[in-house]
Amino acid sequence: MSSPATAPSGRATPPRPLARLGVVLLAVLTALAASIAVAGTASAHVTVASADAAPGGYGLLTFRVPNESDTASTVALRIQIPEESALASLRVQPVPGWTATLTQTELSEPLDNHGQEITRYVSVVEFRAEAGGGIAPGQFQQFALSGGPFPDADELTFPAVQTYSDGTEAAWIEPTVSGGEEPERPAPVLSLTAADDAPAASGDDDGAADDGDSDSDGVGVVALVLAVLALLTGLAGVLLGYRAGRRTVSS
C-alpha cells in the first residue's frame, strides 16, 4: 500500500476527500449564515396586529418596531391614520421614556359614535424618545393604541415612518398588492377579524395583541431548516466518498 503524499516540509498532506470536506463545510456554513441573515431581514418590518379588532368594534392595536440599524437608535415613530381607517375614538398607551403627540384632522364625512357626530379624528400619532433614549440596535419596542369603532373593511393600512438618531428615516409606506411580491418597505396592514370570531368588545376595552410577525418568522424557520438539511447532506456525501476512497486504497 502506498504511503500518504508528503509536503515539501515532510508533513503528510490530508487526503483529498478530507480537503473536499473542508471546502463543502465552509460553503454550506456560508449558505446557512446567509439564510439566517435573510430570515432576520424578512422579519424586521414595522408591523401592526390586534387580537380583538373587528368591523364595528373596539380593540387594541399593537405596533411592533424593530431596530434595523447596526449603529443608530430608533428615536421616533410616526403613524399615519388615513381617513378610510379613521377611528372615532383613539387612545395611546404610555411607553416609559417616550412621549406621544396626537394630530387631529377634519373629516370629509362625519363619523357616528353612539349617536354622537364626530367631525375630527386623530390622523397622526407620533412617539418620540426622550433625550439619550430610544430603541438600541438589536432591540425592538411595541407601541399600543386603543380605539374604535373600526370601519367595515377586511383590513386597514397604517403607513409609518421610523426615525433614527443619525437622522436617517425608514418610510414604511409602500402598499402591498395581493398576489404580488412584498415591497421592500411595506406599510403596516391590520387584518380585521370577522365579527363572529372576535371577542365581544364595548367601549375602549384593551385586549392582548399577538406578536405580528408570525408569517415572517415562519419563512425564517423554513430557510433555517433547509440550510441545516443541506449541511447534513453535504457532510454525508463527503464522508461516504472518503470511506469509499479508503476502501479502494486498502484493496
Summary of the structure (lengths in Angstrom):
residues: 251
radius of gyration: 27.1
end to end distance: 8.5
largest distance: 97.2
contacts: 709
relative contact order: 0.24
helix: 27%
strand: 33%
